[in-house]
Amino acid sequence: MLLEPKSGCVYGPVRSRRLGRSLGINPLPAGRKTCTLDCQYCQYGWTPPTPAPASAFPPPADVLRAVEERLGTLEEPPDYLTFSGNGEPTLHPRFPDLVDGVLGIRDRLAPRARVAILSNSTTAGDPEVRDALRRLDVRIMKLDAGRGETLRRFNQPRVGISVEDLVESLRALGGVTVQALFAGGRMGNAVEEDVEPWLEVVRRVRPVTVQVYSLDRDTPSRELLRLDAAALRAIADRLSERGIEARAF
């Protein structure tokens, strides 16, 4: 069963495999997936064909108030405050203001917590978004494809973007953690002709570390298969052989 998009600006804290106890921040329209990709595996289903209007996004004051109020109810602060939610969080028209506001709340109410983002990387070429991303403690940026055909089939961009655009944006951003989902099946990206080019573009990005994982929930596409732990470790090991820190989840 696919997940219903979040109806509020915050959720959790949830127990994350990668971030421990994480308070999710959803700056996107309530109850609607809002994304620049239409990935075969997205837990929220297919991306609507019509982009959400600016008026559908919650005002920054509402998002920040929700974060502050939720932190005030917790017996102990979370390990992370994580921008994520119903798609691509940087699509909020005032994303830089949200970053500054959340960092201020963190400093006051949860100074030991780190502020992170789960992003699909498609907006990292925008100078204002990139500057805001740099102010975060942890930038977990998607890169599933090493060639254009894989990007078009597996991630199905809704904007004009290429693998080269993604690589150059992530190189310019710097200090990123690359996250990559691998799946088998006809619409997947786990065959050698997809994996080898991906290894090369990750090398060019020069990430701090790489997180490799597979399907954990239902997917909108019925032509994907979950990879087992051994297959994921094999991909991570090939990165390690190239001197890139990698971990399979």
C-alpha positions as CSV (number, residue, x, y, z in Angstrom):
1,M,0.0,0.0,0.0
2,L,1.3,3.4,-1.0
3,L,1.6,6.1,1.7
4,E,-0.8,9.0,1.9
5,P,1.0,12.4,1.5
6,K,1.5,14.2,4.8
7,S,-1.3,16.5,5.9
8,G,0.8,18.7,8.2
9,C,4.0,20.6,8.3
10,V,5.8,18.3,10.8
11,Y,5.7,14.5,11.5
12,G,7.4,12.2,13.9
13,P,9.9,12.0,15.3
14,V,10.3,8.8,13.3
15,R,13.1,6.2,13.6
16,S,15.2,6.5,10.5
17,R,17.7,3.9,9.4
18,R,20.1,6.7,8.4
19,L,19.3,9.6,10.8
20,G,18.3,8.0,14.0
21,R,15.4,9.8,15.7
22,S,14.3,12.4,13.1
23,L,11.6,15.1,13.2
24,G,10.3,15.5,9.7
25,I,9.6,18.9,8.2
26,N,7.1,19.0,5.3
27,P,7.1,22.4,3.6
28,L,5.0,21.2,0.7
29,P,1.3,21.4,0.1
30,A,-0.8,19.3,2.5
31,G,-2.1,16.0,1.1
32,R,-0.4,16.3,-2.3
33,K,2.8,15.0,-3.8
34,T,4.9,17.9,-5.2
35,C,8.0,16.9,-7.0
36,T,10.2,17.5,-10.1
37,L,10.6,13.7,-10.6
38,D,8.1,10.9,-11.1
39,C,10.2,8.0,-9.8
40,Q,9.1,4.5,-10.5
41,Y,9.5,3.7,-6.8
42,C,8.1,6.7,-4.9
43,Q,6.3,5.7,-1.8
44,Y,3.7,8.5,-2.4
45,G,2.8,7.3,-5.9
46,W,2.9,9.1,-9.2
47,T,3.5,12.8,-9.4
48,P,0.4,14.8,-10.4
49,P,0.7,16.2,-14.0
50,T,-0.1,19.8,-12.9
51,P,2.4,21.5,-10.6
52,A,1.1,23.0,-7.4
53,P,0.5,26.7,-7.4
54,A,2.6,28.9,-5.1
55,S,-0.6,29.6,-3.1
56,A,-0.8,26.0,-2.1
57,F,2.4,26.0,-0.1
58,P,2.2,26.7,3.6
59,P,3.4,30.1,4.7
60,P,6.9,30.0,6.3
61,A,5.4,31.3,9.6
62,D,3.1,28.2,9.7
63,V,5.9,25.8,9.1
64,L,8.2,27.4,11.7
65,R,5.4,27.6,14.2
66,A,4.7,23.8,13.7
67,V,8.3,22.9,14.2
68,E,8.6,25.0,17.4
69,E,5.4,23.7,18.9
70,R,6.3,20.1,18.2
71,L,9.7,20.4,19.7
72,G,8.1,21.9,22.8
73,T,6.1,18.7,23.3
74,L,9.0,16.3,23.2
75,E,10.6,14.9,26.3
76,E,13.9,14.8,24.6
77,P,15.1,16.5,21.4
78,P,15.5,14.5,18.2
79,D,18.8,13.7,16.6
80,Y,17.8,15.5,13.4
81,L,15.4,18.0,12.1
82,T,14.9,16.9,8.5
83,F,13.4,18.7,5.5
84,S,11.6,16.0,3.5
85,G,7.8,15.5,3.2
86,N,5.5,15.2,0.2
87,G,8.2,15.3,-2.5
88,E,11.0,17.8,-3.1
89,P,11.2,20.2,-0.1
90,T,13.3,22.9,-1.9
91,L,10.4,23.6,-4.2
92,H,8.9,25.8,-1.4
93,P,9.0,29.4,-2.9
94,R,10.7,30.7,0.3
95,F,12.9,27.7,1.0
96,P,15.9,29.8,2.1
97,D,13.7,31.6,4.7
98,L,12.6,28.2,6.0
99,V,16.2,27.1,6.4
100,D,17.2,30.1,8.4
101,G,14.1,29.9,10.5
102,V,14.6,26.2,11.4
103,L,18.3,26.8,12.2
104,G,17.3,29.5,14.6
105,I,14.7,27.3,16.3
106,R,17.2,24.5,16.5
107,D,19.7,26.8,18.2
108,R,17.2,27.8,20.8
109,L,15.3,24.6,21.5
110,A,17.5,21.6,20.4
111,P,21.1,22.8,20.1
112,R,22.5,19.3,19.8
113,A,20.2,18.3,16.9
114,R,21.5,18.6,13.3
115,V,19.4,20.0,10.5
116,A,19.3,17.8,7.4
117,I,17.5,17.5,4.0
118,L,16.4,14.6,1.8
119,S,16.5,16.2,-1.7
120,N,16.2,14.8,-5.2
121,S,19.1,17.2,-6.3
122,T,17.2,18.7,-9.2
123,T,17.1,22.3,-7.8
124,A,20.7,22.3,-6.5
125,G,21.8,24.3,-9.6
126,D,19.7,27.3,-8.4
127,P,22.1,29.7,-6.7
128,E,19.6,30.7,-3.9
129,V,18.7,27.1,-3.2
130,R,22.3,26.0,-3.3
131,D,23.3,28.7,-0.8
132,A,20.5,27.6,1.5
133,L,21.5,24.0,1.2
134,R,25.0,24.9,2.3
135,R,23.7,26.3,5.5
136,L,22.4,22.9,6.5
137,D,24.4,20.4,8.6
138,V,23.7,17.4,6.4
139,R,22.7,17.3,2.7
140,I,21.4,13.9,1.6
141,M,21.1,14.3,-2.2
142,K,19.6,11.7,-4.6
143,L,21.5,10.4,-7.5
144,D,20.1,7.1,-8.9
145,A,21.3,7.2,-12.5
146,G,24.6,7.5,-14.3
147,R,23.2,7.9,-17.8
148,G,20.4,9.7,-19.4
149,E,18.4,6.7,-20.5
150,T,18.3,5.5,-16.8
151,L,17.3,8.9,-15.5
152,R,14.4,9.1,-18.0
153,R,13.2,5.5,-17.3
154,F,13.7,5.2,-13.6
155,N,13.3,8.8,-12.3
156,Q,11.2,10.3,-15.1
157,P,12.0,14.0,-14.6
158,R,9.2,16.5,-14.9
159,V,11.7,19.3,-15.6
160,G,14.5,19.6,-18.2
161,I,17.5,18.2,-16.4
162,S,20.3,15.8,-17.4
163,V,22.7,13.6,-15.5
164,E,25.4,16.0,-16.3
165,D,23.3,18.9,-14.7
166,L,22.9,16.8,-11.6
167,V,26.6,16.0,-11.3
168,E,27.8,19.6,-11.9
169,S,25.2,20.9,-9.4
170,L,26.3,18.4,-6.7
171,R,30.0,19.1,-7.3
172,A,29.3,22.8,-6.9
173,L,27.3,22.3,-3.8
174,G,30.0,20.1,-2.1
175,G,29.9,18.2,1.1
176,V,27.0,16.1,0.1
177,T,25.9,12.6,1.0
178,V,24.7,10.8,-2.1
179,Q,21.7,8.6,-1.6
180,A,20.8,6.0,-4.3
181,L,18.0,3.5,-4.6
182,F,18.6,0.4,-6.7
183,A,15.9,-1.9,-7.9
184,G,15.8,-4.8,-10.2
185,G,13.1,-5.6,-12.8
186,R,12.3,-4.2,-16.2
187,M,12.0,-0.6,-15.0
188,G,14.9,-0.9,-12.5
189,N,18.5,0.4,-12.5
190,A,20.5,-2.6,-11.2
191,V,21.9,-4.1,-14.4
192,E,25.6,-3.6,-15.2
193,E,24.9,-1.1,-18.0
194,D,23.2,1.1,-15.4
195,V,25.5,0.5,-12.4
196,E,28.9,1.1,-14.0
197,P,28.0,4.6,-15.3
198,W,26.5,5.5,-11.9
199,L,29.8,4.5,-10.2
200,E,31.6,6.9,-12.5
201,V,29.3,9.9,-11.9
202,V,29.4,9.4,-8.2
203,R,33.2,9.4,-8.4
204,R,33.0,12.8,-10.2
205,V,30.6,14.2,-7.5
206,R,33.2,13.4,-4.7
207,P,30.6,12.9,-2.0
208,V,31.4,12.7,1.7
209,T,29.7,9.3,1.8
210,V,27.1,7.3,-0.2
211,Q,24.0,5.5,1.1
212,V,22.9,2.6,-1.1
213,Y,19.5,1.1,-0.4
214,S,16.6,-0.7,-2.1
215,L,12.8,-0.9,-1.9
216,D,11.3,-0.8,1.6
217,R,7.6,0.0,0.8
218,D,5.1,-0.5,-2.0
219,T,5.8,1.3,-5.3
220,P,3.5,2.7,-8.0
221,S,5.4,0.7,-10.6
222,R,4.7,-3.1,-10.6
223,E,7.9,-3.7,-12.7
224,L,10.5,-3.3,-9.9
225,L,12.1,-5.9,-7.7
226,R,13.8,-5.4,-4.3
227,L,17.5,-6.1,-4.2
228,D,18.8,-8.2,-1.4
229,A,21.5,-7.2,1.1
230,A,24.3,-9.0,-0.8
231,A,23.5,-7.1,-4.0
232,L,23.5,-3.8,-2.3
233,R,26.8,-4.5,-0.5
234,A,28.4,-5.5,-3.8
235,I,27.5,-2.1,-5.2
236,A,28.8,-0.3,-2.1
237,D,32.0,-2.4,-2.2
238,R,32.7,-1.2,-5.8
239,L,32.6,2.4,-4.5
240,S,34.9,1.5,-1.7
241,E,37.3,0.1,-4.2
242,R,37.3,3.6,-5.9
243,G,38.1,5.2,-2.5
244,I,34.6,6.4,-1.8
245,E,33.0,5.8,1.5
246,A,29.8,3.8,1.0
247,R,27.3,1.9,3.1
248,A,24.4,-0.4,2.2
249,F,21.2,-0.1,4.1
